[in-house]
Structure formats: C-alpha cells, structure tokens
C-alpha cells in the first residue's frame, strides 16, 4: 500500500479543496401558482405536482 513520504502542505490541501464548490439549486416555476420550485418535487406553496394536488402546502416560516 502506498504511503506518502511527506506531509501535504496547507497551501496544497486548500488549493485542492478549493475545487469542491456547491452548485446552485435548479429552479422551475410552478404552472399553477408561479412560485419557484425544484424540478420533480411538489410545489411548497400550493402542493401540486404535474397538475395534481398531492399535499397541503407546508409553510417553512412560523405563523403565530
């Protein structure tokens, strides 16, 4: 099994990790209410997917 001969420097480690970037979430518009939604997911605003009502809308903010 290969073993490194030297410790990897902090600069090399960080430059390698700099390529690990997150990508922005793809969004589409809901045909019923026009809110941005993730593709292939039920709309969080109105609860529809492909023209069918699947669930009541789940609100993420606290309503008092």
KOLNU-592535 format. One record per residue: z, y, x of N, C-alpha, C, O, CB in turn. Coordinates in steps of 0.1 Angstrom, whole numbers, plus 5000, padded with zeros to 4 digits. Last residue first. Glycine has a CB too. Example, Ala and Ser with C-alpha at 12.3 -4.5 7.8 and 13.67 -1.06 7.14 Angstrom:
2
507149785128507149895137507950005129508050115134505749945141/507849435132507849555123507849675132508549675142509049555113/
//
This chain:
64
513753294523515153304517515153364504516153384498516053374527/511753084541511753174530513153174523513653074518510653134519/510653044573511853024564511753124553511653244556513153034572/507452914580508453014581509552994570509252944560507853154580/505752704573506552694586507652794587508652774593505652694598/505152534543505352664550506152644562507252574562505952764540/502852314532504152314540504152454547503352484555504252194550/501552264500501452344513502852344519503852374513500952484510/501451924489501752064487501852134500502052074511503152074480/498451734496499951754496500151904493499251984493500551724511/495751704488496551594494498051614494498751524491496151564508/493051774470494451824472495251704476495551604468495051884459/489851774484490851704476492251764480492451804491490851554479/487951894501487851914486488951854478488951874466486551874482/488751814527487451764521487451774506486951694499487251624525/491951884518491151834529489951764523490051684514491951724538/494652114511493452044507492751994520492852054531492452124499/496852284513497052144513495852064509495951944505498052114503/496852564517496652514504496752364502496852314491495252564499/497852584544498052694534497952634520498852664512497052804537/497152384561498552404559498852514548499952524543499152454572/494752144551494952284553496452314551497052264541494152374543/494651844570494751914557495152054560495852084570495851844548/492151794596493551804591493551874578492751944574494451874602/489651824608490151684603491551684600492251574601489751584614/490452114627489452024621490051884618490951834626488252014630/493052334616492552244626491552154620491752114608493752164632/492252654600492852524600492352444612491252474617492652444587/492452974587492052894598492852764598494152764597492252974611/491653024551492653024563492152944574491452844572494052974558/490052994529489553074540490553084552490253164561489353214535/490452824507491252954508490853044520491253154520492752914510/488352634508488952674496489652814497489452894488489952574492/487452584534486452634524487052674511486452754504485452514521/489152704562489252624550488252674540488152794537490752634545/487552724594488052794582488052694570487152614568487252924579/488852584624487752594614488352674603489652684601487152464610/489652574659490052604645488752614637487652664642490852734645/491052414687489852444679490252464665491052394659488852324680/493352554709493152464698491852504690491752624687494352464689/492552594744492852654731492552554719491552474721492052784728/493852384769492752444762493252494748494152444742491552344760/495852414798495652374784494452444778494152554782496952404776/495152294831495252404822495152344807494452244805494152514824/495452204860496052144848496252254838497352304836497352074851/494852334883493752294875494152224862493352194853492852194883/497152384897496552494890495352454881494952534873496152604900/497852164911498352174897497752284890497852294878499852184897/496752224935496252104928496652114913495852084904496751974934/498252444943496752464941496152344933495252354926496052484954/500752324945500552424935499052444932498652474921501152554938/500352154968500752104955500452194943499952154933502252074955/499552344987498652234983499052174970498152154961498552124993/501952494989500752554985499652454981498952474971500152634997/503852304997503952364984502652434979502352424968505152464984/502452015013502952145013503052204999502352154990502152235022/503451685014502451775009503051915007504151925001501851724995/504551535044504951585031503851685026503351765035506251665032/502551275059503251405059503551445045502951405035502351505066/501451025053502051045067502851175067503851185075500951055077/501850825024501550955030502250975044503350935045501851065021/500850495023501950585023501550705030500950705040503250515030/499250225006499150345014500350435012500850455001497850425010/500049885008500050005000500050125009500750135019501250004990/
//
